[in-house]
Structure formats: C-alpha cells, structure tokens
Amino acid sequence: MNCGNSKSYTKQEQQAFQELKAMVAAQNFEIESDFARPMVTTAFMQVANTNILGPGNSASQIDINNNSNKFTVKGDTISGYFPYFGEQQFGGGYPGTNHQGIEFKDVPENYKMTVNDDKHTVNINFIMEDQYRNNERYNIYVTLFPNKRSTIQINSTNRTSIQYSGQFKALESQKE
C-alpha cells in the first residue's frame, strides 16, 4: 500500500516550473511582498490589540502593499528592504529613523539553491548582514512557486522572526 500520492502537473504547470528554474538560474529577479507575518508574541499581541496596525490587519498578518519593500537578486548580489513588525530581542539600537526595517545588500554567505521537482518549488537560503546594523545577521529562506508567488522567512540574531509573502518577476534586461 502506498499512503502518498504524487501530483501530476499539466503541461502549462510544467512549463511555468521550467521558466521559474531558468529565471532563478539566471539570478535576475525581484520580489515585492503583499503581507508581513510577524511572530506573534504576547508583547506584540498587546501592541496589535491597540489597533496601531490599522484596519484589516492583525498581529499575525499585516498588509504591506502601501509600504516600500523589495527583494532583488541581480547576479551574485542580493538586496532587500522590508518593513519590520515584531520585537527586538537583544542589544543594539536602531541606527536613526531611516533604517528601522530589515535592509541588506551584498554577496550572501552560504548561498544554496535547491529545486524540489515533486512540489514544483525552488528554495533559496543564505546568510546576510544588515546593511546598517553591523551587529545583526539574518538567515533568509526564500521559496518560489511557478504561479509567481513567493515566501521569504527571515530569522534574525536580534529580532523575532518574520515572514513575507508576495509575487516575483524577472528583471528586465538593461539595454546598453
């Protein structure tokens, strides 16, 4: 007896998966997120209960469509800017009012890309230092799906974890 079943994919789904793999291999794409999903702690829940997050938002899901955010892979450099919702756990202050989110731009450490043919996903994980907070490092896990959806999980050395969900697209080629 076999408990599992393998999903059979349509020709269009197979083609979308091949395009996804080619785009990631070309290292030329960007992600814009729609929602932030912070780790819900007791303290964050108390803050969220004050309705400071705005209508329609909750402690577990915050609409960030009107917030600037971007994750870009261009060659071997990865950059990202995300608004942050959660708790600071360990020392280190915020470096001014302009850099309170998660910001990075560099060649990542321990970059690893894996393709899951059964689930039709491409997973990328790496380590990156914050661009403005020299005492903070992130373990970043990106999952891309053939339907152009994405999730980005960011685990920090100083703050509670947060996940972002959104859409990706290939970057247009620069004309010289």
C-alpha positions, -999 to +999 in steps of 0.1 A: +000+000+000+011+035-007-001+063+015+013+092-006+001+103-039+022+122-064+005+151-081+005+151-118+011+185-134-004+199-165+017+210-195+012+246-185+023+239-149+054+221-162+063+250-185+058+275-157+081+254-134+108+253-162+105+291-166+109+295-128+140+274-127+156+293-156+148+327-140+164+317-107+194+302-125+199+335-144+200+353-110+179+382-123+146+387-105+128+407-078+101+401-053+075+426-039+057+414-008+020+419-001+019+407+035+041+405+065+035+377+090+054+385+122+059+360+150+031+366+174+044+370+209+025+382+240+041+416+238+034+420+201-002+409+206-007+436+232+006+462+208-016+449+180-047+450+202-043+488+204-053+489+167-020+506+158-016+483+128-046+498+111-080+483+100-080+448+085-046+439+100-039+416+128-009+405+149-004+376+126-009+393+092-002+429+081-009+443+047+022+460+034+011+468-002+014+505+006+048+500+023+080+502+003+096+467+002+117+448-023+139+418-026+163+417-056+187+391-070+210+406-096+239+384-104+257+374-072+244+404-052+212+402-032+195+432-018+164+436+003+144+462+022+114+451+043+094+469+070+097+451+103+070+442+127+080+424+159+102+425+189+139+434+194+153+406+215+189+416+221+210+447+224+218+472+197+199+502+189+182+514+157+206+535+136+184+565+131+148+569+120+155+559+083+168+524+090+144+506+113+134+478+089+154+449+075+180+461+050+208+443+032+228+445+000+258+423-005+270+390-018+254+364+006+272+339+027+264+302+023+241+307-007+222+275-016+195+269-042+176+237-043+149+226-067+120+204-054+106+187-085+079+169-065+065+201-051+074+223-080+092+248-058+126+265-059+142+272-025+170+296-018+187+301+016+216+322+026+231+344+054+233+382+052+244+410+074+222+440+079+234+470+058+231+495+087+232+474+119+266+458+120+256+436+149+227+419+131+227+389+108+198+372+090+192+336+079+170+340+049+148+313+033+130+321+000+105+298-016+093+305-051+063+288-068+055+285-106+024+307-101+048+337-094+041+336-056+068+337-030+075+334+007+105+349+024+113+338+060+138+360+079+154+348+111+174+375+129+201+374+155+185+403+174+147+403+165+119+379+163+113+360+131+091+373+103+077+360+070+067+379+039+045+367+011+043+383-023+050+379-060+081+378-081+091+387-116+121+385-138+140+418-141+140+433-175+173+433-193+192+466-193+198+479-228+233+492-233 
